[in-house]
Amino acid sequence: MSYGRPSGGIGCLPALLLVLLLVFVPIIGHIILTIMILGDDLSGGEKLLWLLIVWVIPFLGPLLYLLLGQRRNRLMSQLT
């Protein structure tokens, strides 16, 4: 009878790291993006809409906000 690691399993530490990578890193990213949206110069309705998009559409929502949602004048003022 073998009490070692089951054959074919990935082990406890790699599984934990995988969970951290797939679950907690995106949540931290969403929280940071939420802070960015709340600090942006959008109207209340626009902020609510972007927050819904970011949190409901997991990977595409944050990308859409970063590409389309930020005010261009704020972005341009940071570049100069």
C-alpha positions as CSV (number, residue, x, y, z in Angstrom):
1,M,0.0,0.0,0.0
2,S,1.5,3.3,-1.1
3,Y,0.8,6.5,1.0
4,G,2.8,8.8,-1.2
5,R,1.6,11.2,-3.9
6,P,-1.0,9.6,-6.2
7,S,0.3,8.9,-9.6
8,G,-0.9,11.4,-12.2
9,G,-1.7,14.1,-9.6
10,I,-0.1,17.5,-9.7
11,G,0.5,17.8,-5.9
12,C,-0.8,20.2,-3.3
13,L,1.6,23.2,-3.9
14,P,1.2,23.4,-7.7
15,A,-2.6,23.1,-7.3
16,L,-2.6,25.9,-4.8
17,L,-0.5,28.1,-7.0
18,L,-2.8,27.3,-9.9
19,V,-5.8,28.4,-7.9
20,L,-4.1,31.6,-6.9
21,L,-3.2,32.4,-10.4
22,L,-6.6,31.6,-11.9
23,V,-8.8,33.1,-9.1
24,F,-7.1,35.6,-6.9
25,V,-5.0,37.4,-9.4
26,P,-8.0,38.4,-11.6
27,I,-9.9,39.4,-8.6
28,I,-7.1,41.8,-7.5
29,G,-7.0,43.1,-11.1
30,H,-10.8,43.7,-11.0
31,I,-10.5,45.6,-7.7
32,I,-7.7,47.8,-9.1
33,L,-9.8,48.5,-12.2
34,T,-12.9,49.2,-10.0
35,I,-10.8,51.9,-8.2
36,M,-9.7,53.3,-11.5
37,I,-13.3,53.5,-12.8
38,L,-14.6,55.1,-9.6
39,G,-11.8,57.7,-9.8
40,D,-12.4,58.5,-13.5
41,D,-14.3,61.5,-14.6
42,L,-17.3,59.6,-15.8
43,S,-20.9,60.2,-15.0
44,G,-22.6,58.0,-12.4
45,G,-24.5,56.0,-15.0
46,E,-21.3,55.5,-17.0
47,K,-19.4,54.3,-13.9
48,L,-22.2,51.9,-13.1
49,L,-22.3,50.5,-16.6
50,W,-18.5,50.0,-16.8
51,L,-18.5,48.4,-13.4
52,L,-21.1,45.9,-14.5
53,I,-19.3,45.2,-17.8
54,V,-15.9,44.7,-16.0
55,W,-17.4,42.3,-13.3
56,V,-19.9,40.4,-15.5
57,I,-17.7,39.8,-18.5
58,P,-14.5,38.4,-16.9
59,F,-11.7,38.8,-19.5
60,L,-13.2,41.0,-22.2
61,G,-14.8,43.6,-19.8
62,P,-11.5,44.9,-18.3
63,L,-9.9,44.9,-21.7
64,L,-12.8,46.9,-23.2
65,Y,-12.6,49.5,-20.4
66,L,-8.9,49.9,-20.7
67,L,-9.2,50.3,-24.5
68,L,-12.4,52.3,-24.8
69,G,-13.7,53.4,-21.4
70,Q,-11.1,55.8,-20.1
71,R,-11.4,59.4,-20.9
72,R,-9.1,60.4,-23.7
73,N,-8.3,63.9,-22.2
74,R,-7.1,62.2,-19.0
75,L,-4.9,59.8,-21.0
76,M,-3.5,62.6,-23.2
77,S,-2.7,64.8,-20.1
78,Q,-0.7,62.0,-18.6
79,L,1.4,61.6,-21.8
80,T,2.5,65.2,-21.8
